[in-house]
Structures are given as C-alpha cells and as structure tokens.
Amino acid sequence: MSVTTAGVYEWTGKFMNGISSVTDPPPPGQAHRVVTPEAMATVEGIAKENHSLTVNEITAHLDTRHGSAHHIAHGVLQIKNI
C-alpha cells in the first residue's frame, strides 16, 4: 500500500474532525454486524458442549443471520472446527 502526502492530510483532517476508525463503512444495503458479549459467550458455550456444531445451528440458536453467526464463530472467536 502506498501512502501519499494528500492521503496523510486527508486522514489527518478526518481524525481532527472526530473520525476514529480507518475502516470503510459497509456498502449500502449490506447489514452491519453487531457482535455482543452475550452472543460471543453463547456461541462459545454451545461450541464447547457440541463439537460437531454447525453455523446453521448457531444461526438458529441465536436467531440471527447466517453471516453474523459465521462471523462470530470464525472471525471473532477463531473456532476452526465448525
């Protein structure tokens, strides 16, 4: 990744105006994933009880979308055997 002087000035201005994240917002129409401590604890608990757990089972248990359940299990908790 190449950093330009203009890019540095742009991000400096954004941070001085209250922007606190360097990640891009999700594209329009894409759901924003909210990971709560309760959801993480629930997934972690049921994964410990059931080693053959699937993302679909997590989805049903949390009453959430498949992508959110996958993100919690694989992206946040780093559970590889689901």
LINVEN-V898704 format. One record per pair of residues at least 6 apart in sequence whose ideal C-beta (glycine too) atoms are under 6 Angstrom apart, sorted by the first residue. I is the first residue (numbers start at 1). J is the second residue. D is the distance in whole Angstrom. If there is no record, write none. Layout:
I_J_D / I_J_D
//
This chain:
26_32_6 / 33_68_5 / 33_71_5 / 35_72_6 / 35_76_6 / 39_62_6 / 39_72_6 / 43_58_6 / 43_72_5 / 43_73_6 / 44_77_6 / 47_53_5 / 47_79_5 / 53_82_6 / 55_69_5 / 55_70_5 / 55_82_6 / 58_69_4 / 58_73_6 / 59_66_5 / 59_69_4 / 73_79_5 / 73_82_5
//
